[in-house]
Amino acid sequence: MSKLKVTAAIVGVALLTSALASAQNFRRRFIEQNEPPPTEFIAARWRFGTNGWFGHMGWSHNYPASDQNLNTFLERVTLVNVERLSYRIVELGTDEIFDYPFAYVSEPGEMQLTTAEVANLREYIERGGFVLMDDFDGREQLDNMRAQVRRAFPDRNFVPLTLDHPVFSVGYFLDDLQGMAEFVPGGNITYFGMYNDRGELAILAGHNNDLANFWEWYDQPDMPLKPAADAFRMGTNAVIYAMTH
């Protein structure tokens, strides 16, 4: 190989290494862990095993702005002891999940849970934990989410919830479950619920919806006010329901 080719190869490797380092640094910044204050409420954003449909990063979509903005709303409109930074990334396969009774799951359509994660999901629900699943659409993602949860609860099914369910009025009354549908992909929104042994709603899954998009981008000029407000109301209802049932 000529000196010119060797030099070009070295330069190419150096540029590739630099690009990969930059990408890795960006990823580390993007998923930087947060150390929450010692408030009454801390939302756990679960990190879980994935099938790669969204580059193994679906769990982190809209993080951390959506987490921060929802907490800010909760702080202003409820008596819950919560602050803007009251959130934390928690690995589903670890015992840390049991420290936080409210969990947020982004892109459950990308779930491919490990054996430890399946066991923890079951125990979390049995202990009284509450999970809000968000940002998944289409039949394939719905089927995948159901199949993964069924590994933990083979004897239970998700059921569609109607507007008269208490979760839609426990804090704010939602007058239309389709109010956000026009601004998200997937068609009509359906909220599915799975119940624990005590008959309490334990998993609330909003299919064909993306609450976190509204939470993150609510202040953008092209974001309609009413659906964004409904998204914050829905998030608040989920938190209040989780803390009172």
Backbone as CSV, one residue per row, in Angstrom:
resi,resn,N_x,N_y,N_z,CA_x,CA_y,CA_z,C_x,C_y,C_z
1,MET,0.849,-1.192,0.000,0.000,0.000,0.000,0.881,1.239,0.000
2,SER,0.538,2.218,-0.844,1.341,3.429,-0.929,1.191,4.275,0.323
3,LYS,2.182,5.179,0.543,2.118,6.074,1.693,0.858,6.932,1.656
4,LEU,0.466,7.332,0.431,-0.714,8.174,0.289,-1.957,7.433,0.771
5,LYS,-2.086,6.152,0.391,-3.245,5.372,0.787,-3.249,5.121,2.290
6,VAL,-2.052,4.844,2.854,-1.949,4.620,4.286,-2.377,5.870,5.046
7,THR,-1.892,7.043,4.572,-2.246,8.306,5.221,-3.743,8.552,5.155
8,ALA,-4.331,8.295,3.991,-5.766,8.504,3.820,-6.560,7.582,4.740
9,ALA,-6.082,6.336,4.871,-6.778,5.390,5.743,-6.716,5.841,7.190
10,ILE,-5.544,6.334,7.610,-5.388,6.808,8.988,-6.305,7.989,9.259
11,VAL,-6.347,8.918,8.293,-7.215,10.084,8.431,-8.677,9.642,8.516
12,GLY,-9.051,8.668,7.656,-10.426,8.190,7.665,-10.810,7.570,8.992
13,VAL,-9.897,6.749,9.539,-10.157,6.132,10.839,-10.278,7.192,11.922
14,ALA,-9.427,8.194,11.858,-9.463,9.266,12.860,-10.782,10.019,12.801
15,LEU,-11.238,10.315,11.572,-12.510,11.026,11.425,-13.676,10.181,11.924
16,LEU,-13.645,8.873,11.602,-14.711,7.986,12.054,-14.727,7.889,13.567
17,THR,-13.523,7.771,14.170,-13.433,7.701,15.628,-13.982,8.959,16.274
18,SER,-13.639,10.103,15.661,-14.124,11.374,16.189,-15.637,11.473,16.092
19,ALA,-16.186,11.032,14.959,-17.640,11.082,14.768,-18.356,10.173,15.758
20,LEU,-17.796,8.952,15.967,-18.409,8.038,16.918,-18.345,8.584,18.330
21,ALA,-17.217,9.194,18.667,-17.083,9.785,20.003,-18.097,10.899,20.208
22,SER,-18.279,11.723,19.164,-19.257,12.807,19.259,-20.656,12.259,19.432
23,ALA,-20.982,11.211,18.666,-22.308,10.605,18.766,-22.527,10.003,20.141
24,GLN,-21.479,9.332,20.664,-21.609,8.731,21.983,-21.754,9.799,23.052
25,ASN,-21.021,10.891,22.917,-21.150,11.983,23.880,-22.541,12.582,23.841
26,PHE,-23.085,12.741,22.622,-24.454,13.267,22.487,-25.445,12.332,23.156
27,ARG,-25.264,11.007,22.922,-26.188,10.043,23.520,-26.104,10.103,25.032
28,ARG,-24.877,10.205,25.575,-24.741,10.270,27.019,-25.415,11.519,27.573
29,ARG,-25.279,12.638,26.842,-25.933,13.863,27.299,-27.449,13.711,27.229
30,PHE,-27.907,13.067,26.176,-29.342,12.946,25.959,-30.009,12.106,27.046
31,ILE,-29.334,11.043,27.499,-29.932,10.162,28.495,-29.276,10.347,29.866
32,GLU,-28.791,11.530,30.133,-28.136,11.796,31.407,-29.090,11.532,32.575
33,GLN,-28.599,10.820,33.553,-29.398,10.517,34.738,-29.679,11.781,35.536
34,ASN,-30.819,11.795,36.193,-31.198,12.913,37.057,-31.238,12.440,38.498
35,GLU,-30.747,13.267,39.399,-30.829,12.984,40.826,-31.944,13.862,41.402
36,PRO,-33.107,13.283,41.668,-34.266,14.077,42.076,-34.143,14.586,43.506
37,PRO,-34.837,15.669,43.809,-34.906,16.145,45.194,-35.768,15.191,46.018
38,PRO,-35.689,15.264,47.349,-36.451,14.334,48.207,-37.911,14.744,48.356
39,THR,-38.635,14.776,47.241,-40.033,15.187,47.260,-40.947,13.982,47.473
40,GLU,-42.203,14.276,47.799,-43.195,13.221,48.006,-43.390,12.384,46.757
41,PHE,-43.436,13.031,45.605,-43.662,12.340,44.342,-42.412,12.419,43.482
42,ILE,-41.975,11.267,42.998,-40.886,11.174,42.020,-41.336,10.192,40.948
43,ALA,-41.350,10.638,39.715,-41.751,9.779,38.600,-40.557,8.953,38.140
44,ALA,-40.759,7.654,38.026,-39.715,6.763,37.514,-39.942,6.534,36.029
45,ARG,-38.979,6.938,35.223,-39.043,6.622,33.789,-38.274,5.322,33.591
46,TRP,-38.993,4.268,33.217,-38.366,2.955,33.112,-37.520,2.821,31.859
47,ARG,-36.339,2.256,32.065,-35.506,1.809,30.950,-35.604,0.288,30.913
48,PHE,-35.894,-0.271,29.743,-36.219,-1.693,29.644,-35.609,-2.295,28.392
49,GLY,-35.605,-3.614,28.343,-35.116,-4.316,27.168,-35.978,-4.038,25.951
50,THR,-35.327,-3.904,24.788,-36.044,-3.480,23.580,-35.729,-4.389,22.401
51,ASN,-36.607,-4.328,21.397,-36.409,-5.108,20.176,-35.725,-4.295,19.072
52,GLY,-35.457,-3.019,19.335,-34.697,-2.213,18.390,-35.512,-1.456,17.368
53,TRP,-36.832,-1.500,17.437,-37.660,-0.808,16.455,-37.358,0.691,16.414
54,PHE,-36.960,1.257,17.530,-36.644,2.680,17.577,-35.202,2.901,18.021
55,GLY,-34.327,2.024,17.525,-32.920,2.158,17.834,-32.599,1.901,19.293
56,HIS,-33.427,1.127,19.958,-33.271,0.822,21.384,-33.347,2.067,22.261
57,MET,-33.940,3.125,21.743,-33.982,4.396,22.483,-35.393,4.898,22.723
58,GLY,-36.414,4.112,22.364,-37.789,4.576,22.531,-38.121,4.926,23.970
59,TRP,-37.528,4.211,24.917,-37.801,4.454,26.331,-37.453,5.883,26.739
60,SER,-36.560,6.535,25.990,-36.071,7.867,26.361,-36.707,8.995,25.561
61,HIS,-37.670,8.699,24.708,-38.260,9.746,23.863,-38.860,10.874,24.716
62,ASN,-38.578,12.098,24.308,-39.070,13.323,24.961,-38.428,13.588,26.328
63,TYR,-37.419,12.803,26.683,-36.710,12.990,27.948,-35.631,14.061,27.777
64,PRO,-35.418,14.950,28.739,-36.136,15.074,30.006,-37.186,16.182,30.012
65,ALA,-37.359,16.887,28.889,-38.240,18.062,28.891,-39.674,17.699,29.268
66,SER,-40.187,16.567,28.742,-41.570,16.203,29.062,-41.720,15.901,30.538
67,ASP,-40.746,15.229,31.128,-40.780,14.913,32.558,-40.788,16.205,33.381
68,GLN,-39.929,17.121,33.005,-39.809,18.387,33.741,-41.072,19.227,33.623
69,ASN,-41.636,19.291,32.423,-42.813,20.136,32.223,-44.053,19.575,32.923
70,LEU,-44.216,18.253,32.911,-45.351,17.679,33.630,-45.203,17.927,35.129
71,ASN,-44.003,17.757,35.658,-43.794,18.008,37.088,-44.056,19.463,37.453
72,THR,-43.661,20.367,36.584,-43.922,21.789,36.828,-45.419,22.052,36.893
73,PHE,-46.167,21.426,35.983,-47.629,21.566,35.999,-48.205,21.004,37.295
74,LEU,-47.747,19.811,37.687,-48.226,19.201,38.928,-47.945,20.099,40.129
75,GLU,-46.777,20.700,40.148,-46.398,21.567,41.261,-47.316,22.776,41.374
76,ARG,-47.760,23.279,40.224,-48.566,24.505,40.209,-50.043,24.259,40.477
77,VAL,-50.556,23.103,40.094,-52.012,22.927,40.151,-52.470,21.908,41.185
78,THR,-51.554,21.232,41.863,-51.941,20.260,42.881,-51.235,20.586,44.199
79,LEU,-51.630,19.868,45.229,-50.979,19.995,46.539,-49.902,18.932,46.733
80,VAL,-49.607,18.198,45.677,-48.564,17.175,45.740,-47.203,17.847,45.928
81,ASN,-46.407,17.299,46.820,-45.050,17.794,47.031,-44.169,17.290,45.889
82,VAL,-43.996,18.112,44.876,-43.259,17.740,43.675,-42.550,18.971,43.145
83,GLU,-41.396,18.770,42.530,-40.643,19.847,41.911,-40.307,19.478,40.477
84,ARG,-39.828,20.441,39.744,-39.528,20.250,38.326,-38.609,19.048,38.086
85,LEU,-37.668,18.811,38.973,-36.678,17.747,38.785,-37.028,16.465,39.542
86,SER,-38.293,16.288,39.859,-38.722,15.086,40.594,-38.963,13.916,39.637
87,TYR,-37.913,13.447,39.005,-37.992,12.298,38.103,-36.640,11.595,38.085
88,ARG,-36.647,10.347,37.651,-35.411,9.576,37.617,-35.545,8.430,36.621
89,ILE,-34.481,8.129,35.898,-34.433,6.941,35.054,-34.177,5.737,35.949
90,VAL,-34.997,4.711,35.800,-34.866,3.518,36.631,-34.845,2.287,35.727
91,GLU,-33.869,1.428,35.939,-33.767,0.181,35.179,-34.837,-0.792,35.672
92,LEU,-35.682,-1.247,34.765,-36.789,-2.120,35.135,-36.314,-3.407,35.783
93,GLY,-35.138,-3.874,35.423,-34.648,-5.143,35.955,-34.024,-5.054,37.329
94,THR,-34.045,-3.872,37.955,-33.417,-3.698,39.263,-34.467,-3.503,40.354
95,ASP,-34.039,-3.706,41.599,-34.952,-3.521,42.726,-35.302,-2.059,42.959
96,GLU,-34.604,-1.145,42.306,-34.887,0.278,42.494,-36.301,0.639,42.069
97,ILE,-36.901,-0.131,41.185,-38.249,0.223,40.718,-39.247,0.251,41.874
98,PHE,-38.993,-0.522,42.922,-39.939,-0.604,44.031,-39.889,0.622,44.941
99,ASP,-38.935,1.516,44.685,-38.850,2.762,45.453,-39.807,3.823,44.924
100,TYR,-40.383,3.603,43.736,-41.190,4.630,43.080,-42.522,4.020,42.636
101,PRO,-43.621,4.354,43.302,-44.920,3.726,42.988,-45.559,4.197,41.687
102,PHE,-44.985,5.236,41.037,-45.509,5.690,39.747,-44.407,5.551,38.704
103,ALA,-44.732,4.881,37.595,-43.746,4.677,36.532,-44.308,5.138,35.200
104,TYR,-43.439,5.738,34.403,-43.797,6.156,33.042,-43.015,5.295,32.055
105,VAL,-43.722,4.764,31.055,-43.111,3.933,30.017,-43.358,4.572,28.668
106,SER,-42.275,4.904,27.987,-42.353,5.468,26.635,-42.098,4.374,25.608
107,GLU,-42.887,4.364,24.552,-42.753,3.410,23.448,-42.784,1.946,23.922
108,PRO,-43.850,1.521,24.591,-43.934,0.107,24.985,-44.030,-0.835,23.795
109,GLY,-44.291,-0.288,22.608,-44.275,-1.112,21.410,-42.897,-1.644,21.079
110,GLU,-41.854,-1.083,21.709,-40.479,-1.541,21.485,-40.019,-2.497,22.583
111,MET,-40.900,-2.843,23.497,-40.517,-3.729,24.604,-40.055,-5.104,24.123
112,GLN,-38.965,-5.574,24.688,-38.548,-6.972,24.612,-37.917,-7.267,25.963
113,LEU,-38.746,-7.587,26.937,-38.317,-7.640,28.329,-37.460,-8.865,28.623
114,THR,-36.478,-8.666,29.487,-35.683,-9.780,29.975,-36.490,-10.555,31.013
115,THR,-35.967,-11.715,31.390,-36.644,-12.528,32.401,-36.760,-11.767,33.719
116,ALA,-35.686,-11.066,34.097,-35.704,-10.287,35.338,-36.713,-9.154,35.255
117,GLU,-36.828,-8.523,34.090,-37.781,-7.421,33.921,-39.219,-7.911,33.990
118,VAL,-39.489,-9.079,33.435,-40.830,-9.658,33.513,-41.201,-9.922,34.970
119,ALA,-40.269,-10.501,35.720,-40.532,-10.800,37.131,-40.760,-9.518,37.926
120,ASN,-39.957,-8.483,37.642,-40.105,-7.216,38.356,-41.406,-6.511,38.016
121,LEU,-41.816,-6.589,36.744,-43.082,-5.980,36.350,-44.232,-6.606,37.132
122,ARG,-44.224,-7.916,37.235,-45.295,-8.591,37.971,-45.286,-8.185,39.446
123,GLU,-44.113,-8.200,40.058,-44.030,-7.873,41.479,-44.395,-6.415,41.728
124,TYR,-43.994,-5.546,40.817,-44.308,-4.118,40.953,-45.821,-3.898,40.997
125,ILE,-46.526,-4.530,40.091,-47.990,-4.403,40.063,-48.604,-5.041,41.298
126,GLU,-48.102,-6.201,41.700,-48.659,-6.882,42.864,-48.452,-6.074,44.143
127,ARG,-47.407,-5.268,44.176,-47.150,-4.432,45.355,-47.986,-3.152,45.350
128,GLY,-48.697,-2.894,44.273,-49.552,-1.713,44.207,-49.031,-0.600,43.338
129,GLY,-48.004,-0.861,42.554,-47.457,0.160,41.658,-48.388,0.488,40.506
130,PHE,-48.172,1.662,39.912,-49.002,2.136,38.795,-48.085,2.499,37.629
131,VAL,-48.479,2.074,36.426,-47.670,2.314,35.233,-48.502,3.065,34.189
132,LEU,-47.958,4.164,33.682,-48.559,4.896,32.564,-47.740,4.595,31.320
133,MET,-48.349,3.945,30.333,-47.690,3.624,29.068,-48.154,4.600,28.009
134,ASP,-47.200,5.114,27.237,-47.488,6.223,26.336,-46.652,6.097,25.069
135,ASP,-47.113,6.763,24.007,-46.345,6.911,22.774,-46.163,5.582,22.041
136,PHE,-47.273,4.966,21.653,-47.204,3.806,20.767,-48.466,3.790,19.931
137,ASP,-48.338,3.364,18.695,-49.480,3.397,17.782,-49.422,2.233,16.806
138,GLY,-50.563,1.966,16.201,-50.647,0.890,15.225,-50.855,-0.471,15.873
139,ARG,-51.342,-1.397,15.084,-51.679,-2.727,15.590,-50.446,-3.493,16.048
140,GLU,-49.354,-3.394,15.306,-48.166,-4.185,15.625,-47.584,-3.795,16.985
141,GLN,-47.523,-2.492,17.247,-46.986,-2.042,18.529,-47.921,-2.418,19.678
142,LEU,-49.215,-2.317,19.454,-50.173,-2.720,20.481,-50.030,-4.205,20.790
143,ASP,-49.949,-5.027,19.761,-49.827,-6.473,19.967,-48.541,-6.814,20.702
144,ASN,-47.453,-6.123,20.364,-46.185,-6.391,21.027,-46.242,-6.015,22.505
145,MET,-46.821,-4.846,22.792,-46.944,-4.429,24.188,-47.754,-5.450,24.980
146,ARG,-48.886,-5.852,24.434,-49.736,-6.834,25.120,-48.989,-8.137,25.361
147,ALA,-48.260,-8.597,24.340,-47.545,-9.866,24.454,-46.471,-9.803,25.537
148,GLN,-45.790,-8.675,25.637,-44.751,-8.542,26.654,-45.334,-8.486,28.058
149,VAL,-46.415,-7.752,28.236,-47.051,-7.681,29.557,-47.668,-9.031,29.916
150,ARG,-48.177,-9.739,28.921,-48.790,-11.042,29.172,-47.768,-12.049,29.707
151,ARG,-46.498,-11.839,29.414,-45.472,-12.724,29.987,-45.455,-12.621,31.509
152,ALA,-45.773,-11.442,32.033,-45.841,-11.251,33.487,-47.213,-11.624,34.037
153,PHE,-48.252,-11.416,33.207,-49.632,-11.661,33.650,-50.374,-12.474,32.593
154,PRO,-50.059,-13.762,32.480,-50.702,-14.574,31.437,-52.198,-14.753,31.638
155,ASP,-52.683,-14.456,32.843,-54.099,-14.659,33.140,-54.913,-13.374,33.067
156,ARG,-54.315,-12.275,32.599,-55.035,-11.004,32.568,-54.978,-10.383,31.183
157,ASN,-55.983,-9.576,30.917,-56.068,-8.888,29.635,-56.206,-7.393,29.839
158,PHE,-55.834,-6.639,28.827,-56.129,-5.214,28.795,-57.557,-5.025,28.305
159,VAL,-58.255,-4.095,28.912,-59.621,-3.796,28.495,-59.706,-2.318,28.125
160,PRO,-60.470,-1.964,27.091,-60.637,-0.549,26.745,-61.423,0.176,27.822
161,LEU,-60.986,1.381,28.153,-61.642,2.184,29.180,-62.539,3.226,28.529
162,THR,-63.659,3.504,29.152,-64.581,4.517,28.657,-64.452,5.783,29.500
163,LEU,-65.072,6.833,29.026,-64.906,8.157,29.635,-65.384,8.206,31.078
164,ASP,-66.237,7.276,31.471,-66.758,7.305,32.838,-65.818,6.657,33.859
165,HIS,-64.667,6.182,33.413,-63.718,5.615,34.369,-63.139,6.734,35.234
166,PRO,-62.962,6.514,36.542,-62.474,7.567,37.444,-61.136,8.176,37.059
167,VAL,-60.299,7.447,36.339,-58.993,8.004,35.981,-59.118,9.218,35.066
168,PHE,-60.264,9.362,34.407,-60.472,10.500,33.518,-61.150,11.686,34.202
169,SER,-61.360,11.559,35.515,-62.012,12.664,36.217,-61.496,12.867,37.634
170,VAL,-60.512,12.097,38.060,-60.072,12.141,39.439,-59.460,13.487,39.826
171,GLY,-58.872,14.176,38.878,-58.330,15.516,39.115,-58.986,16.533,38.211
172,TYR,-58.916,16.256,36.928,-59.562,17.065,35.892,-60.556,16.190,35.144
173,PHE,-61.654,16.760,34.744,-62.625,16.038,33.934,-62.251,16.207,32.464
174,LEU,-62.014,15.097,31.792,-61.759,15.119,30.348,-63.086,14.913,29.625
175,ASP,-63.436,15.838,28.766,-64.732,15.756,28.100,-64.695,14.971,26.797
176,ASP,-63.491,14.606,26.320,-63.395,13.913,25.037,-62.060,13.180,24.976
177,LEU,-62.104,11.854,24.916,-60.871,11.080,24.842,-60.208,11.170,23.477
178,GLN,-60.910,11.726,22.496,-60.343,11.879,21.154,-59.812,13.291,20.899
179,GLY,-59.766,14.111,21.933,-59.370,15.505,21.742,-57.966,15.700,21.216
180,MET,-57.082,14.704,21.411,-55.702,14.803,20.932,-55.476,14.029,19.641
181,ALA,-56.481,13.269,19.192,-56.299,12.317,18.093,-55.865,12.986,16.789
182,GLU,-56.361,14.171,16.533,-56.046,14.858,15.277,-54.574,15.223,15.164
183,PHE,-53.878,15.269,16.272,-52.518,15.780,16.292,-51.469,14.704,16.571
184,VAL,-51.891,13.435,16.551,-50.967,12.322,16.739,-51.260,11.266,15.681
185,PRO,-50.275,10.425,15.329,-50.517,9.394,14.319,-51.300,8.222,14.892
186,GLY,-51.919,7.465,14.018,-52.510,6.210,14.451,-54.012,6.131,14.428
187,GLY,-54.699,7.264,14.277,-56.157,7.194,14.258,-56.753,7.440,15.625
188,ASN,-57.885,6.792,15.912,-58.572,7.004,17.181,-57.726,6.555,18.361
189,ILE,-57.811,7.314,19.430,-57.087,6.996,20.657,-57.929,6.033,21.495
190,THR,-57.280,5.009,22.021,-57.931,4.100,22.961,-57.056,3.974,24.193
191,TYR,-57.656,4.200,25.345,-56.947,3.965,26.601,-57.306,2.559,27.090
192,PHE,-56.285,1.722,27.203,-56.468,0.372,27.705,-56.019,0.310,29.162
193,GLY,-56.726,-0.494,29.939,-56.368,-0.658,31.336,-56.186,-2.111,31.709
194,MET,-55.253,-2.344,32.619,-55.105,-3.663,33.229,-55.194,-3.491,34.736
195,TYR,-55.918,-4.379,35.401,-56.214,-4.244,36.826,-55.370,-5.199,37.666
196,ASN,-55.126,-4.788,38.920,-54.419,-5.675,39.836,-55.408,-6.580,40.564
197,ASP,-54.890,-7.368,41.511,-55.745,-8.336,42.210,-56.816,-7.679,43.060
198,ARG,-56.628,-6.421,43.406,-57.593,-5.705,44.242,-58.637,-4.971,43.414
199,GLY,-58.583,-5.145,42.101,-59.550,-4.494,41.229,-59.223,-3.050,40.929
200,GLU,-57.984,-2.639,41.207,-57.560,-1.265,40.948,-56.836,-1.183,39.605
201,LEU,-57.035,-0.105,38.907,-56.317,0.108,37.652,-54.820,0.180,37.945
202,ALA,-54.045,-0.695,37.316,-52.612,-0.771,37.586,-51.764,-0.322,36.405
203,ILE,-52.234,-0.556,35.193,-51.542,-0.084,33.989,-52.546,0.670,33.133
204,LEU,-52.184,1.893,32.784,-52.984,2.717,31.869,-52.156,2.927,30.612
205,ALA,-52.641,2.413,29.484,-51.890,2.457,28.232,-52.673,3.232,27.183
206,GLY,-52.135,4.370,26.772,-52.793,5.209,25.781,-52.347,4.884,24.367
207,HIS,-53.091,4.027,23.693,-52.733,3.597,22.338,-53.112,4.664,21.318
208,ASN,-52.229,4.879,20.351,-52.392,5.922,19.322,-52.344,7.329,19.920
209,ASN,-51.658,7.481,21.022,-51.504,8.802,21.618,-50.037,9.025,21.979
210,ASP,-49.690,10.269,22.253,-48.321,10.620,22.635,-48.380,11.811,23.581
211,LEU,-48.725,11.542,24.825,-48.829,12.607,25.828,-47.524,13.377,25.956
212,ALA,-46.405,12.657,25.927,-45.113,13.301,26.156,-44.767,14.324,25.087
213,ASN,-45.232,14.120,23.858,-45.006,15.136,22.820,-45.671,16.450,23.210
214,PHE,-46.902,16.352,23.703,-47.610,17.561,24.135,-46.920,18.186,25.346
215,TRP,-46.473,17.336,26.294,-45.800,17.879,27.467,-44.515,18.604,27.082
216,GLU,-43.792,18.046,26.123,-42.518,18.668,25.750,-42.708,19.930,24.917
217,TRP,-43.640,19.893,23.968,-43.729,20.957,22.960,-44.926,21.886,23.161
218,TYR,-45.547,21.865,24.326,-46.761,22.652,24.541,-46.569,24.139,24.279
219,ASP,-45.341,24.661,24.458,-45.102,26.101,24.330,-44.661,26.517,22.934
220,GLN,-44.694,25.583,21.984,-44.329,25.915,20.608,-45.517,26.565,19.888
221,PRO,-45.255,27.518,18.987,-46.347,28.252,18.327,-47.324,27.364,17.558
222,ASP,-46.838,26.236,17.033,-47.716,25.384,16.224,-48.413,24.300,17.050
223,MET,-48.265,24.336,18.372,-48.920,23.338,19.216,-50.281,23.865,19.664
224,PRO,-51.373,23.222,19.262,-52.713,23.685,19.654,-52.887,23.629,21.166
225,LEU,-53.558,24.633,21.703,-53.674,24.772,23.149,-54.536,23.683,23.786
226,LYS,-55.709,23.419,23.227,-56.656,22.500,23.868,-56.095,21.082,24.023
227,PRO,-55.574,20.451,22.962,-55.030,19.102,23.164,-53.824,19.086,24.086
228,ALA,-52.999,20.125,24.049,-51.857,20.182,24.961,-52.336,20.279,26.404
229,ALA,-53.356,21.103,26.643,-53.918,21.219,27.984,-54.516,19.887,28.440
230,ASP,-55.197,19.197,27.529,-55.767,17.894,27.867,-54.677,16.883,28.219
231,ALA,-53.537,16.963,27.545,-52.436,16.045,27.835,-51.905,16.260,29.249
232,PHE,-51.785,17.512,29.649,-51.352,17.795,31.020,-52.408,17.344,32.027
233,ARG,-53.677,17.533,31.694,-54.751,17.072,32.577,-54.726,15.552,32.714
234,MET,-54.486,14.866,31.589,-54.443,13.410,31.629,-53.270,12.928,32.463
235,GLY,-52.109,13.547,32.300,-50.953,13.180,33.103,-51.185,13.423,34.580
236,THR,-51.820,14.546,34.895,-52.143,14.863,36.290,-53.113,13.845,36.857
237,ASN,-54.134,13.488,36.091,-55.089,12.475,36.544,-54.399,11.148,36.847
238,ALA,-53.469,10.755,35.976,-52.771,9.485,36.184,-51.980,9.496,37.484
239,VAL,-51.304,10.609,37.747,-50.513,10.721,38.979,-51.415,10.702,40.207
240,ILE,-52.481,11.494,40.183,-53.395,11.542,41.337,-54.049,10.195,41.568
241,TYR,-54.476,9.538,40.499,-55.084,8.215,40.625,-54.083,7.250,41.260
242,ALA,-52.839,7.279,40.787,-51.822,6.369,41.309,-51.571,6.598,42.798
243,MET,-51.684,7.840,43.241,-51.384,8.176,44.631,-52.575,7.991,45.571
244,THR,-53.749,7.770,45.000,-54.945,7.686,45.839,-55.670,6.350,45.726
245,HIS,-55.185,5.440,44.925,-55.844,4.142,44.766,-54.849,3.004,45.031
